Amino acid sequence: MKTIAAFDIGGTTLKMGLVSSEGNIIQHEKITIPNFDGELILAGISEYTKKHDVAGVAISAPGYINPKTGFITMGGAIRAFDNFPLREYLEEKTGLPVTVENDANCVALCEKWVGGAQDLENFLCMTIGTGIGGGIFIDGKLYSGSRFRAGEFGYLFSDRPGSYEPGRYTMNQTTTMLVLRRQYAAHKGKNLNEVTGEEIFAAYDSHDPIAKKLIHDFYNGLCAGLYNLIYCFDPSHIFIGGGITDRSTFLAELKHHMAFFGLRDTELEIVTNKNQAGLLGAVYHHLSRVQRVCNP
């Protein structure tokens, strides 16, 4: 069987790979996407697909996505994809069957297919990056919601709304790596582009008081969101993804802060396939829709 060309669209990068129907990544690479450029993303997908003999195209993308039609109502970080028929566009360009699914849902699908959730029925995935995303498995099936917005954990309130518009008090506005970088840059008098997450956590490890305060608030915001999710869904496990999980002490630190909230029955774990989860989950979705190999 031919391989599937898989793509994971992010706010700053486009990951690309060739994946077998057994879930093996044969080859992968990535390109930088400046300024959330939708045209550059489409060109990258088309060019990569033309270079390889593949059976289909599987895409993981941000936003509100109908997984049956591949129509994107809201493109998340890629606002050029608002109200865009991505599947239809790419099928015309490539002549191949194309599937599209939300990126955080793809992480959850990957965990169910070739990760730590293979034997689990009720679990969640939370992705931490430019925004906060999520995937929900209930009774062994991915739950998308009536308008394909389920799992948008970033819109959970992290604080009681005040006098500003409600969106300012959500996790997306208070508890992401982008927010953490902005806060640290403001305190240090630097431009945002000069500050990385690695720098902030290095300062935290060196007991910098600003970094310690900001990261404490960051963890507290994550834990507040997890607390709400645990009481809403009663999952056996929550798998955490995103670049921050490359920090070797992240999970221990998260659990340390979570102890204050008193919930210990739900297991917190790192996603099994880390940065490749989006590619693998997109292929799992593709196989279920096009080749009927599996039934998520």
N, C-alpha and C positions, 0 to 999 in steps of 0.2 A: 504494500500500500504506500502511496506517495505521502510525503510529509505535509504538514500544514504550516503555512506562513502565519506566524503569530505576531501581534503588535500590541504594545502596552503604551498608551498615550498618556503622558504626564504633562505637568505645567511647564517643565523646562527641558524634558528629554523625550525622545521616542525610542523605546526599546523594540528590537526586532529579533526574531529567531525562527528557526526551523524546528518543529516539534513532531515527534512520532505519535501515532495513535495510542501508544502505551504510556505516553507521558515522559518521554526522554527528550531532552533538549539537545539537538544535534549541533547546532551552531547558533550563536547570538551576538549581537552588537547593538550599539546605540548611537544616536546623533543628538546634538544639542538643538533645542528649539527656542530661539530668542523671541521675546515679545509675544509669546503664546500664539505663534503664527500658524493658523489653520491651513493656509495654502502650502506651507513648507511640510506640514505633517502629511497632507494628502499626496504630495509629490514623493516624499520619502517612502510611503507605503507602496505606491505604484512602482517606483523604481526597484525597490527590494523584491517585490513580487515578480517582476519581469526577469530578474536575474536568476530565479530558481524555478525548478520544475516541481510545482506543488499542486495538491488536490483542492485547496481552498484557502480562504483568508479568515483568520479569527482575530477579533479586535477587542481589547479592553480599553474603555474610554471613560472619562469623567462625565458626570451629569445625569440627567433624567433620561433613560433610554428604554424604549420598548424592545425587549429582547427577541420578540417574534418578527418585528419588521425592521429593526435596526434604525428606527427614526429617533433622533435626539431632540427632545423638546427644549432642554436647557443644557448647554455644553460645559457647565462647571467652569474650570479655569480657562477653557478654550471657548470663549464667547462667540467666536466665528462659527461655531457648530450649533448655535441656537437654532431650533426649528430646521434642522438639516437632515435629509434622508441619506445618512452615511452609507448604509448597506446598498441602497439602490445606486448611489453614485459610484461606489467602488466595483460593484458587479458589472456596471457598464464599462468601466475603465479596464478591468482585468479579465472579464469573461469567465470569472470563477465564482463559485458560491461563497458568499460573505456572511459572517455573523458578527453582531456587535452586542456587548454586554457591559454594564457598569463596572468600573474598575474594582471597587471594593467587593462587589458581588463575585467578581472573578477570583479574588483572593479567597473568599469563602468556598467557592467551587473547587479551587485547587486544594484547599485543606481537606475537603471531603474526598477528593479523588486520590491524591497521592501524599496526603499529609497526616496530621495527627487526629483528624476528625473522621477517619474512615469508618469507625465503629460507633460514632456518636449520632444521636438523633436531634438534639437540641443544643445548639451552640451559636455563638456570635463571633464575628471578626470585626476588629476596629483597626483602621489604618490612620496613621498619624503622619502628616506631612504639611503641605501648604494649607490643606484643610483637613477636617476629620471626616472619614467615611466609615461605612459599615456594611456588613453582610449578615443576614439573619437566616438560620436554618431552624425550621420548626417541623417536628415529626419527620425528619429526614429529607425535607424538601426546602429549596431556597424560596424565601418569601419576598416578593417584589412590591406588593401593595397594589391598590386599585389604579394608581397613576404612575407606577414604577418609581416611587420616591422613598420606599421603605429602606431603612438603613442609613439615612442621612443623619448620622449621629451628631454631626457638627452643628446642627440646628437645635440641639438640646440646650436649655439654659444652664449656664455654669454659675450664674448668680441671679439673685432676685432682680427683675427688671426695675430700673429707676425711671428717670424723667426723659431719657433719650429714647430713640426708636428701639423696639424690643430686640432687634437683631444685634445690637451692640453688646448684649449680655449672653450671647451664645458661645459655644465652644469654638466655633470658627473664628470668632473675634477676640477670644481671650486665651485659648489653650492650644495653639498650633506652634509648630517650629518657626513659621514666618512671624507670628506675633512675638515669640520669644526673642527672635533676632532684632525685631524692631524696637522692643523695649530696651534691650541691652545696648543697641546702637545709640539710642536717645540718651541713655545714662552716661555713655562713654564719649559722647560727642563725635560719633563716627557716622559715615554713610552706611545705609543698609547693606550695600554690596561689599563692604569691607568686613562684614561680620558673618561668621559661620557658626553653625550649631556646635561644631567641634571646639571652636574657640571658647564658647560660653561654658561648655561642660568642663573644659580644661581649667578655666578660671574657677569654676565651682569646686573642682578637685583641689585647687590651690587655696581654697577658703576665701576667695574674693567675696566680700559682703554683698555686693550688688548681684553677682551671679547666684549666690546662695539664696537670696530673697526671691529672685525671679524664678529660679528653678523649683524652689519650694512651692510657689504659687502655681507653677506649671503642673507639677505633680498633683497638687491638691485639686486643680481643675479637672485633670484626667480622672482622678478617683471619684469626684462628684458625678461625672458622667457615667462611669462604670457602676457606681452605686445605683443610679437611676435605672440603668439597663438591667441590672441583676434583678431588681424588684419588678420590672415590667415583664421580663421574659423568663426568669428563673432558669438560665442556661447552666448546663453542667460545666462548660468551658467557655472562656473568651480568649481568642487568639489575637495577639497584637502584631501589627505590621507597620512598616515604614522604616526610613533610614535610621531613625533614632534607635532601633533595635540592634544596630551594629555595636552600640555601646555595651560592653561586656557586663556592666553592672546595672543596666537599665531595669531588667525584670526584678532584681532584688530590691532596687530603690523604689520601684512602683509598688511592690508588695509591702515594703516598709511603710509607705505612706497610706496604703490601703488598709493597714491594720487598724488605724484610727477609726475607720468606718465600721469595723466590727463584722464584716462579711467574709467568711472563710470557706463556705461550701462550694463556691464557684472557683474552678481552677483558672488561673491566669497563665498563659503560655505565649511564647513567641511563635509566629507563623513558621511553618516548617521550611518552606522554600524561599523565604525572604524576598529578595529583589526579583526572583523569577516567577513569583506566584501569579502575577498578572498574566504573563504569557501562558502559563500552564492552565490557569482557570479559563482563559479565553478559548483555548483548544478544547477543554472539556465541554464548554458550552457549545462550541461548533460541532463536536461529534454528536452531542445529544440532539441538536437541531437538524443537522444535515445528514449524518450517517447513521443516526439512531443506534450508536454503539453503546451509549449509556443513558441513564434516565435520572438526571439530577432532580 
